[in-house]
Structures are given as C-alpha cells and as structure tokens.
Amino acid sequence: MEKEIKRIITVLVGICMLFVSLVVYLTYFQVFKAEDIKTNSYNKRLWINEEKILRGSIIDRNGRILAYSEKNGESYNRVYNYGNLYSHIIGYSYRDYGKANLELHYNNVLLNISESSALNELRNLVEPNSEGNTLVLTIDHHLQEYSRNLLKGKKGAIVAMNPATGEIYAMVSLPDFNPSTLREDWANIVEDENSPLLNRATSGLYQPGSTFKVVTAAALLENNIILNQYECTGSTIIDGYELQDYAGKGHGSINLEQALVYSCNPYFAEASLQLGIDRFSEVAERFILNKEIDFDLPVKKSSFPKRNIGKTDIAAASIGQGKVLVTPLNMALIASGIANKGDIVKPVLVKEVISKNGKIIDTFEVEVLSRAIDVFTANELKNMMVDSVDKGTGKNARINNIRVAGKTGTAENPSGNDHAWFIGFAPAEDPKVAVAVLLEEEGSTGGSSAAPIARNIILEALKTINN
C-alpha cells in the first residue's frame, strides 16, 4: 500500500511539473515573444490583414516611383519598377518568402499601422481597404543606375553619400537579384555560391587594406607620433615576420604625409608599434569600428582587435590587414568623417514619410554619431588625401578643376585574389559627396581599378545632384 501511495505521489508530482512547465512556456511566449511572433513577416494572420491595405509607394529623392502596389481582386500586388537595381535597398515583400530590407524595416509605416494595437484589428474589419504611407528615399535614381552600371560584371559594393547630412545618394551591391521574379528565381538565388541576397555594402565584412591608413594616420597625428625621417627599404621585420611594401619597392626617406600619399606599409607598421594597441583601438572605435551603426537596413559590425595582441597583429592592423574587418558603409562613413571636419553623421536612406493625403508626417534630422577627430586632424588628413590623388597612388581619381581627396587600398584575402578599394570625397574645400568603392576579389590594385570608378561617381554626383 505504501509503495502504491509513493507511486501515485510521484505521478502527481510529475504531472504538476509538466503543468508548471507548460504554464511557464506559454507565459514566456505571451509576455516576451508575442510581439515578435505577431510582427514576424511569415505570420500568415498578419499577411491576411496586410493584403487588404494599399501598401505605400517608395520613391527616390526626385519623386521617381521605385515600388508601388496595384489592386488584384480583393488584395494588392507589389510592383518593383527597376528589377535588380533596388533589390538590396527596397528588398521584397512576398507571403511565400517574407520581407527584406526597407519593405521589412518600414513595414508598419508603409501600411500606416501601429506596432501593436487592438484598434488595428478593428480597423481592418471596418475599413479593410485603407492606404499606407509613402517613403521618400535619399537615393538619386540616376546615380544609383549609373553606379550599378560601373560595377556591372564584378562583385563588390559602392556607397555614395553626403558627408554633412548622411544622405545616401547611391548604394549598390553585386551580385544582386530581381524581386519581381523572386518566386521563379528563388531556388537558384539561395543556391548561388556568390550570395546575391547578401548586401555587401552593409553586411559584407572585408579587410580594408591601405584605405585604413587614414585611421592609423589619425591616431598617429592625435598622439604626436610622427616619424619624420623614416628610411623605407621596402620591407621591415616585425617580431620575426617580414612585412613588405606593395611590389617590395622602397620609398627612401619619408615622413607621415609621404607615407600616406605613396602608401608605405613599413612606415605605418613601425609607427603603430610606438602608438600601441590601446590608443590605436580607442581612435578606431571613434570611427565606428566595434560598434553598431544605426541605419535603415541591417549592418554588420566592423571589427578592430583590442588589447593583448602581438606586435605582428598591431602592424597588420595599421595597414588594414589581419584582424581588421569593415563594411563598405563603414568606410564611406570614415571618409565622410574626415570630410565633415571630424564629425561622423548617421547614414540615412529614408528622407521623408508622406501620408496618403500628401502631408509630410516624418522627416530625418542630421544626427552626429561620433566626434571621431578634431578639426585640425581632419584638415591634415584631408590635405594628405588630396596629395594622394594629385601625385600618389590615387591618381586615377583625379578630376580636372576639382580637388579630390582619396585613399586607395589593395587588401590581401584568403581566396588569393586581392580586394581593390578606394575611399574619398570632393570638392576637398567644400565636400558634397563621399564615396567608398569595393571590388571583391578583383585581383588588382585599388588605384588601377577602384579609383577610376570612384572618380566617375564623384563627377556624376556633383553634376546631377542638387544638394
């Protein structure tokens, strides 16, 4: 009898534990996960409600319609006017595949619904065919199309922006995809080893190569570590490791400015050891490395090594190799910070939100993300970058009668083919546009392949965009 009572008690305890676990489980989802589940782009109930609303249009800064919705029976279909061109900016909105990019991030704005509201459900019953808001982008359609044509046939990314306001004029990533034919192409897209769904401008992480020397130079200037008569023989030995210049050619006796202009690896490697990782990383983080970038699209965090690393890692970091990884957007922000007298402003893709009645209900405001460097340091770097274009490795970015500031980069990577980089801005005396160009696994130098592309984008932006 006693054994039977113990068994009954054991069973009851087990049932009680299961019941408590179920209550905890349901409570967790109700309290902590309910909103995530409700707003998840794969939530079928959500889609039933959404398809009764005329989703707002998305237009460029000049009013050109990029995406809109049209009625199809009792619901609406999304129409993307320019195929692949905005796949990594606007993204897509499909019941089968969910949402991505601005279609996801601004979903509630485009539908004109609140984040979580019981009144929402009631409105869908009473007024099923309501209308959403329109997004006005900072993008200039002509420059977006022009930039993509320059990148055509390559892998990589381009970002062109206003350094003072943060407005993104063009943002291109290749390979890309066509959101209009997503259903037909989905299997090929997800199986493509070149990752066409990846926005390389915001989520691709790459070693920046010598473009990162502007950050190293900023740290050296700020800490007054200037090797005025450094004798460059073409290589240097750091902790038993030989670090070479490109092609192993020496530069002779040089100072900091000449080292940046002619992109001398040994100079920056030796100077960075005197700088030390603590002071180096502190400056790098002011240029938004190791930090989240607040943006209208998801952005991967760029990374910079911190503390307790060896001399070879510090030397490699000084020339944008080793453990330094950045997004092209972050590099565009670095160029913008120098152009903007040391202030890095928040990048912006959505300029305004307009209601169905044509009223502006939201507009962006310029926001400083970081005071990266002081005005003096920014001016010194700008002059060095101008010289780099005028007489150094960035000659292919020169524009007649316009002073261009820039820095090239050629980054080694495990695949064996170098990445080609260029960052810069113009006009140097009153910057209106800053650019970052990355050619992934291009197998050539930044000066020979990325700089000409940047030049053309800068020139076209200055000719066509009314700032």
Sequence and secondary structure as in RCSB ss.txt:
>XXXX:A:sequence
MEKEIKRIITVLVGICMLFVSLVVYLTYFQVFKAEDIKTNSYNKRLWINEEKILRGSIIDRNGRILAYSEKNGES
YNRVYNYGNLYSHIIGYSYRDYGKANLELHYNNVLLNISESSALNELRNLVEPNSEGNTLVLTIDHHLQEYSRNL
LKGKKGAIVAMNPATGEIYAMVSLPDFNPSTLREDWANIVEDENSPLLNRATSGLYQPGSTFKVVTAAALLENNI
ILNQYECTGSTIIDGYELQDYAGKGHGSINLEQALVYSCNPYFAEASLQLGIDRFSEVAERFILNKEIDFDLPVK
KSSFPKRNIGKTDIAAASIGQGKVLVTPLNMALIASGIANKGDIVKPVLVKEVISKNGKIIDTFEVEVLSRAIDV
FTANELKNMMVDSVDKGTGKNARINNIRVAGKTGTAENPSGNDHAWFIGFAPAEDPKVAVAVLLEEEGSTGGSSA
APIARNIILEALKTINN
>XXXX:A:secstr
 HHHHHHHHHHHHHHHHHHHHHHHHHHHIIIIIHHHHHH TT HHHHHHHTTSB   EE TT  EEEEEEEETTE
EEEEETTGGGGTTTT EEETTTEEETHHHHTHHHHHT  SS HHHHHHHHH TT B  EEEES  HHHHHHHHHH
HTTS EEEEEE TTT BEEEEEEES   GGGHHHHHHHHHH TT TTS HHHH  B  GGGGHHHHHHHHHHTT 
  TTEEE SEEEETTEEEE GGG   EEE HHHHHHTT HHHHHHHHHHH HHHHHHHHHHTTTTS    SS   
  B   SS  HHHHHHHHTT TT BB HHHHHHHHHHHHTTTEEE  BSEEEEE TTS EEEE    EEEE S H
HHHHHHHHHHHHHHHHSTTGGG BTTB  EEEEEEE  TTSS EEEEEEEESTTS  EEEEEEETT  S IIIII
HHHHHHHHHHHHHH   
